[in-house]
Amino acid sequence: MQLAQEYQDVVGMFRYAVETDRRFYLANNVDVRVLSEGPRPILEVELNDAWVWDMYRKSRFVPKVRVLSFKDLNVEELPKVDI
């Protein structure tokens, strides 16, 4: 419950939601590149100014993240909330 509450508190600070096969991130900058073509292309995702959904991390705020994946990747631009 504490992690879900923290998510609700910080989601408005970010522009993108990124879901990989292993983690969920919130980030303000996302760059996706295809490193190899073929039936299972390798994707490289760089996130800047990110928050990681992981209850075992001491600090969930991360300045830079690099993810390599050949599985599904979902990047969504979050709606702007007027404060």
C-alpha positions in Angstrom: 0.0 0.0 0.0 2.8 2.4 0.8 4.3 2.0 -2.7 0.9 2.6 -4.4 0.5 5.8 -2.3 4.0 6.9 -3.3 3.1 6.3 -6.9 0.0 8.5 -6.6 2.1 11.2 -5.0 4.8 11.3 -7.8 2.9 10.4 -11.0 2.1 14.1 -11.7 5.8 14.9 -11.8 6.5 12.8 -14.9 5.7 12.8 -18.6 5.9 9.1 -19.5 5.0 5.7 -18.1 7.3 2.9 -19.3 6.6 -0.7 -18.8 9.1 -3.4 -19.6 8.9 -7.2 -19.0 10.6 -6.7 -15.6 9.8 -3.2 -14.3 7.5 -0.2 -14.4 9.0 3.3 -14.7 7.9 6.9 -14.7 10.2 9.3 -16.5 10.5 12.7 -18.0 12.7 11.8 -21.0 12.5 8.5 -22.9 14.6 7.4 -25.9 14.0 4.1 -27.6 16.4 2.6 -30.1 16.4 -0.6 -32.1 19.9 -2.2 -31.7 19.3 -5.2 -33.9 16.7 -6.3 -36.4 15.2 -9.8 -36.9 12.5 -11.9 -35.3 13.6 -10.8 -31.8 15.0 -7.3 -32.1 16.9 -5.9 -29.2 15.6 -2.6 -27.9 17.6 -0.1 -25.9 15.6 2.3 -23.7 17.2 5.3 -22.0 15.3 7.1 -19.3 16.3 10.3 -17.6 14.8 11.7 -14.4 13.0 8.4 -13.5 11.1 6.8 -10.7 11.1 3.0 -10.5 8.2 0.8 -9.2 10.2 -1.6 -7.0 9.4 -2.0 -3.4 12.8 -3.4 -2.5 14.8 -0.3 -3.6 16.0 2.1 -1.0 15.7 5.0 -3.4 13.2 4.8 -6.3 14.3 8.1 -7.9 17.0 7.5 -10.5 18.7 10.1 -12.6 19.4 7.8 -15.5 18.3 4.2 -16.5 19.3 2.1 -19.4 17.3 -1.0 -20.3 18.0 -3.6 -22.9 15.1 -5.9 -23.9 13.9 -8.2 -26.6 10.5 -8.5 -25.1 7.4 -6.3 -25.1 7.9 -2.6 -24.3 5.2 -0.1 -23.6 5.8 3.7 -23.6 2.8 6.0 -22.8 2.7 9.8 -22.7 0.9 10.7 -19.5 -1.9 13.3 -19.7 -1.0 16.8 -18.5 -2.7 17.7 -15.2 -3.4 21.3 -14.6 -2.6 22.3 -11.1 
